[in-house]
Amino acid sequence: GLPSFFDDIDFSELDVPNDSISDEVETLSPEEITMEVPGPYPINVDGKIIRAVNKVTKFNDWSASASIGPTILSIGASFTSGTVGQISEFMDMNGDGYPDAIGVKNIQYTTPFRDYEPYKRTMPLLENISFNKTRSFGGTIGSTFPHQGYPKTTKSGFKVRSSGNVSGGGIFGSSKVQTLLIDINGDGLPDYVKVNDNKVDVYLNNGYGFENPIAISSLDQFTEYGSSSFNVNGGTSFDIDEHSIGGGLSITLSNDKSRSYMADINGDGLVDQIITKNNDLYAKINTGNSFLDTVKIISIDNLENRTYNKSINPAGTLGFSFFGVKVIGNIAGNGGTSVSAVKMQLMDINNDGFLDVVRSDKETELNVYYSRLQDVNLLKRIKNPGGSTVEIGYAFSDCSQKAPQRALVLKYTILNKLAVLQLIRRQSGLNIGDNPSYIYLLKNELEYYNAYYDRETRTSFGFDSVVSMKSSKGILRYQDSVFLGKTIEKFHTDDYRFKGLKKSEEFRDSLGNLLVKTDYTYKLKYISNGQLVEGSGPWCGEVYPALHQEDKYFYEGQANYGIHTQKKYTHTSFGNISVYENVGNVADPSDDIRAEIKYFTNNILQQKNILSLPDTLKVYAGSTLLRKTAAKYDNDGKLKSISNYNGNNISKTEFFYNTYGNIIFVRYPFDADNQRRTLSITYDNTVFTYPVQVKDQSGYKSQTKYNLKFGKPTEITDIAGQKTQYFYAADGRLEIVRAPNEIAANKPYTIKITRSCNLDSG
């Protein structure tokens, strides 16, 4: 079963912002949908018009009715069957973030540059973008009370005639989805769902077409709606001396209910099937390739939406003679009220990304059952064998117009060390107990500021500031929470190319005094040669943001910094660092260190995308060479040798490989006796991956046996012949270790690991 889904919250008032955002669009007629569409029209340029599509829906229906009457009693019945098909739409079909024009059996895709392809693509499967079958049954019954006989004469001499009628009826209807475009597998592309004879088939979207159908055996319907409507009508009229007065009253009550529909109830990005039955809400959870059995998620009254109408219609006629001419006038009026009430709806009311159940039985009351799934499957606590624990908490960030979607972020971590706390208790004599949650060594709380969502690129740029505050409780001062200091990190959020890169970092003490500040300077550089880009550079393509310089300032609580250190980076092609300069203290030129790096490449390596092999490394202090290292590689990028230079002396280490790319022999530099140490490595003969023997030039060797299923050692024999054995559970987790002494004494284990749910050893 699923965890409890919802909390119950009551609202009496809701503040609704009055802001809105609108775009100017130019619509395409259905005939234009499959024609060539001009472009591009950048949407970030004022005055441009976005090309859109007229959404066209086609209705077809037929009906039959029968009635008996009119008499004093009349009875009627009706049946209606119809279809509703959408034949044009505006929807992103290829996942580029821009909506495409969809017509019957045709799609005209947008490109990543926001214009349309110059041609349409035929999609025979798309007979209808969406297609519903509707059906309704209705009945009426009524009675008429006509005047019979001669008019009655009042004392005033007026002749009065009266009549009346009353009727009632009801209609029951249903609507079932037959075809629909909806993302079933969570890849961001709308898939095509087709229902035939209680069989649901899904055609997965691959971006520019659809795969063969996949039957979903656990579903017999996809989306189904039901409705009912009842009405009562009554009227009467009076004829008084050739004048008439009449009136009527009509009341209609309509209910509609979603019997099954699709919504992501558990926030995993996959649409689930929601089913309403009686006063219960059920779900079939989507796993990506199937739907699980039905589970109940909440019981709630009044799942139906209702519409209530009433009207009153008075009317009359007046007549008089004017110079022998009969003049007749009519007077009429009508009035009524209509109330539509949505009783229950699934919607994300607190903007946390999870659907909540919203219910309203009164105009002045709103009940919200908040989803409780935000923390499901998130790490809550870490505990190690030494008694230390780390508690982890989460929270949702604030939302704004710049970042409308809230994000679930790390809110705090609490480090407890039980052994340390007990030691403090014994030494201090404080009665703090053994509960590590009562006090803590270190609490780290995080605050997030100024999130930004870029609507042009449809990408979240993250937060521009993150503040981490550290405190301790019950350690330095009994029962008091002691603020230890904070770290302030700032990030780029104003440019897509730099998003997520750190601008600066500050460390402040408990009084807010600045201790250390580090500034990070990123610049755009060309991928081809590492040169700086002039001006703002291209939006994307042949450039990238490179760390160009780091400046660290040591304030130590003073108004001005005392020491300024600096690091500089020069790049060559493919983002490789060619010069690294550690200036050290900027005020002291004698502590500068510089490293120069050259890279090995050839056409063969470039074709294999092996681009970052250091060839030569030289390290200087000023103009003095401190160190030089050179390397050689083969055409597969494997290291052949490393040479370290000390004046004219060279220490060289060589590596040799087998056909599988494994190192099989290592030859080390000459020692003081002009001898070279060597290692020979032998691999298993099944998967040719795991070293089973390592042997040196003197004949000393170690051996290893493996469980090839898990790729883990089962027995290791060292150069002294001592063995260590390892045993694993069926899922590959270590269970038993036997060291040499226990093996010699025939003991079952040296270390045994017991888990709450162990599988059989293997």
Beta strands, then each sheet from edge to edge (+ up, - down):
strand 1: 6-11
strand 2: 25-26
strand 3: 50-51
strand 4: 57-68
strand 5: 73-86
strand 6: 89-91
strand 7: 100-103
strand 8: 106-108
strand 9: 121-122
strand 10: 130-145
strand 11: 152-153
strand 12: 159-182
strand 13: 191-196
strand 14: 199-203
strand 15: 214-216
strand 16: 224-240
strand 17: 243-263
strand 18: 272-277
strand 19: 280-284
strand 20: 295-299
strand 21: 305-312
strand 22: 315-322
strand 23: 325-332
strand 24: 335-341
strand 25: 344-347
strand 26: 356-362
strand 27: 365-371
strand 28: 381-383
strand 29: 388-396
strand 30: 408-417
strand 31: 440-454
strand 32: 459-473
strand 33: 481-491
strand 34: 502-509
strand 35: 514-526
strand 36: 543-554
strand 37: 563-571
strand 38: 577-585
strand 39: 593-600
strand 40: 613-621
strand 41: 624-633
strand 42: 639-646
strand 43: 649-657
strand 44: 663-670
strand 45: 676-683
strand 46: 691-696
strand 47: 701-707
strand 48: 712-717
strand 49: 723-728
strand 50: 734-738
strand 51: 751-752
sheet 1: 1+ 27- 26+ 25-
sheet 2: 2+ 3+
sheet 3: 4+ 5- 10+ 12- 11+
sheet 4: 4+ 5- 10+ 12- 13+ 14- 15+
sheet 5: 4+ 5- 10+ 12- 16+ 17- 18+ 19- 20+
sheet 6: 4+ 5- 10+ 12- 16+ 17- 21+ 24-
sheet 7: 4+ 5- 10+ 12- 16+ 17- 22+ 23-
sheet 8: 6+ 7- 8+ 9-
sheet 9: 28+ 29- 30+ 31- 32+ 33- 34+ 35- 36+ 37- 38+ 39- 40+ 41- 42+ 43- 44+ 45- 46+ 47- 48+ 49- 50+ 51-
end
